[in-house]
Amino acid sequence: MLFNAVIEKDEDGYFAHIPELKGCMTQGSTYEEALINIKEAAELYLESLEIEEVKSFQNRLFSITPIEVNYHAHLS
């Protein structure tokens, strides 16, 4: 199965989550550690589901794409 993992760096390391799997998140000291951890978290998450729930992810399309947002700050 293919999922999109979002990995963000902050002052404490790296935070990872999979938007399609609500609540599936982890962290790591390095990017590589966070990537390994989120793969493991996803496997454990899927193991906790009923077979029909797992099957629902097989034909699901989920896309992450950048968008441009116009922002005009109102300075006083």
Rosetta blueprint (number, residue, H / E / L):
1 M L
2 L L
3 F L
4 N L
5 A L
6 V E
7 I E
8 E E
9 K E
10 D E
11 E L
12 D L
13 G E
14 Y E
15 F E
16 A E
17 H E
18 I L
19 P L
20 E L
21 L L
22 K L
23 G L
24 C L
25 M E
26 T E
27 Q E
28 G E
29 S L
30 T L
31 Y H
32 E H
33 E H
34 A H
35 L H
36 I H
37 N H
38 I H
39 K H
40 E H
41 A H
42 A H
43 E H
44 L H
45 Y H
46 L H
47 E H
48 S L
49 L L
50 E L
51 I H
52 E H
53 E H
54 V H
55 K H
56 S L
57 F L
58 Q L
59 N L
60 R L
61 L L
62 F L
63 S L
64 I L
65 T L
66 P L
67 I L
68 E L
69 V L
70 N L
71 Y L
72 H L
73 A L
74 H L
75 L L
76 S L
